[in-house]
Amino acid sequence: MHLAVDGRGLPMAIGLTAGQAGDNPQLLPLLDAVSVARAGPGRPRQRPDRVVADRAYSHPSTRAALRARGIAFTSPERTDQIAYRKAKGSTGGRPPAFAREIYAGRNVVERCFARLKQFRALATRYAKRAAYYRSILIIAAVVLWLREDPQDTP
């Protein structure tokens, strides 16, 4: 399960893959699914200001793709990538910027996962087919949005 979550911990885009599938290839399609309506006229906003992700999404290709889109990216570097960069010596480049205080806000995603797992059908995986599980996941996300107070904004 892959989630794109806003600052309040509400799901904005949902991706579902097989358990053995890698996380990194799912990030860009997940971001493409995000769409936020504007207050006035105009097309919906589809580019976030910043993406905060865990180590699974920390890959140089992901960093380059987000940089090309003009999206700030905060993720710790994996140890194998650090070793590879250091093995190259001075041609390995400098380490990517990482702000611990911004990364501390990533717990919003984990709290969203916990809120979704409160739905018994999601926690126990009653649905055997991926389409049914995804539909239950979307219904649970809608319920979370309906429970949210519209006055609470980050």
C-alpha positions in Angstrom: 0.0 0.0 0.0 1.4 3.4 -1.0 -0.1 6.7 0.2 0.3 10.3 -0.6 -0.9 12.2 2.5 -1.5 15.9 3.1 -0.3 17.8 6.2 -3.3 16.8 8.2 -2.7 13.1 7.6 -5.5 12.6 5.1 -4.9 10.4 2.1 -4.8 12.2 -1.2 -3.7 9.4 -3.5 -3.6 5.6 -3.0 -1.5 3.0 -4.8 -1.6 -0.7 -4.3 1.1 -3.1 -5.4 2.2 -6.7 -4.8 4.1 -7.2 -1.5 7.4 -7.9 -3.3 7.2 -4.9 -5.6 9.7 -2.1 -4.9 8.5 1.2 -3.4 10.7 3.6 -5.4 8.9 3.0 -8.8 5.6 3.8 -7.3 6.4 7.3 -6.1 6.0 9.2 -9.4 2.7 7.6 -10.4 1.4 8.2 -6.9 2.3 11.9 -7.2 0.7 12.1 -10.6 -2.6 10.9 -9.0 -2.6 13.9 -6.6 -5.0 16.7 -7.6 -6.0 19.6 -5.3 -8.7 22.0 -6.3 -7.9 25.7 -6.2 -10.0 28.1 -4.2 -10.8 30.1 -7.3 -10.9 29.4 -11.0 -8.2 27.4 -12.7 -7.1 23.8 -13.1 -6.3 21.7 -10.0 -2.9 21.9 -8.5 -0.9 18.7 -9.1 2.6 19.5 -7.8 3.3 19.5 -4.1 5.7 21.9 -2.5 7.7 19.2 -0.8 7.7 15.4 -0.6 8.9 13.8 2.6 9.5 10.0 2.2 11.3 7.2 3.9 14.5 5.5 2.8 12.7 3.2 0.4 12.1 6.1 -1.9 15.6 7.5 -1.7 17.2 6.8 -5.0 19.2 9.2 -7.3 16.7 8.7 -10.1 13.8 9.7 -7.9 15.7 12.7 -6.6 16.5 13.8 -10.2 12.9 13.3 -11.4 11.5 15.4 -8.5 14.2 18.1 -9.0 13.2 18.3 -12.7 9.6 18.9 -11.6 10.6 21.5 -9.1 9.6 19.6 -6.0 11.7 19.7 -2.9 12.5 16.2 -1.6 13.4 15.2 2.0 14.5 11.6 2.6 17.5 10.0 4.4 20.1 8.5 2.1 20.3 4.7 2.2 23.6 3.2 3.6 24.4 1.4 0.3 24.0 4.7 -1.6 26.3 6.4 0.9 28.9 3.7 0.5 28.6 3.8 -3.3 29.1 7.6 -3.3 32.0 7.4 -1.0 33.7 4.7 -3.0 33.7 6.9 -6.0 35.8 9.4 -4.1 35.6 13.1 -5.1 33.7 12.2 -8.3 30.9 10.7 -6.2 29.6 14.2 -5.5 28.3 15.7 -2.3 25.5 14.1 -0.2 22.0 15.2 -0.9 20.5 17.8 1.5 18.6 16.4 4.4 16.7 18.3 7.1 15.9 16.3 10.2 13.3 18.8 11.4 11.4 18.5 8.2 11.8 14.7 8.1 10.3 14.6 11.6 6.9 15.5 10.0 6.8 12.2 8.2 5.1 10.6 11.1 1.9 12.0 9.6 2.0 9.3 7.0 2.5 6.6 9.6 -0.5 8.0 11.6 -2.6 7.8 8.5 -1.7 4.1 8.0 -2.7 3.5 11.7 -6.0 5.3 11.2 -6.7 3.2 8.1 -5.8 0.0 9.9 -8.6 0.7 12.4 -11.0 -0.5 9.8 -11.2 -4.3 10.4 -11.5 -5.2 6.7 -8.3 -3.5 6.0 -6.4 -4.7 9.0 -7.3 -8.4 8.4 -7.4 -8.3 4.6 -10.8 -10.0 4.2 -10.8 -9.1 0.5 -8.8 -11.6 -1.6 -8.7 -9.6 -4.8 -6.7 -6.5 -5.1 -9.6 -4.5 -6.7 -11.9 -5.3 -3.7 -9.1 -4.4 -1.2 -8.5 -1.1 -3.1 -12.2 -0.3 -3.0 -12.3 -0.9 0.7 -9.2 1.3 1.1 -10.8 4.1 -0.9 -14.0 3.9 1.2 -12.0 4.1 4.4 -10.1 7.1 3.0 -13.4 8.8 2.3 -14.6 8.1 5.8 -11.4 9.7 7.2 -12.0 12.8 5.0 -15.7 13.0 6.2 -14.6 12.7 9.8 -12.2 15.6 9.5 -13.1 19.1 10.7 -13.0 21.4 7.7 -11.7 24.2 10.0 -8.5 22.3 10.8 -5.9 23.4 8.2 -2.2 23.0 8.6 
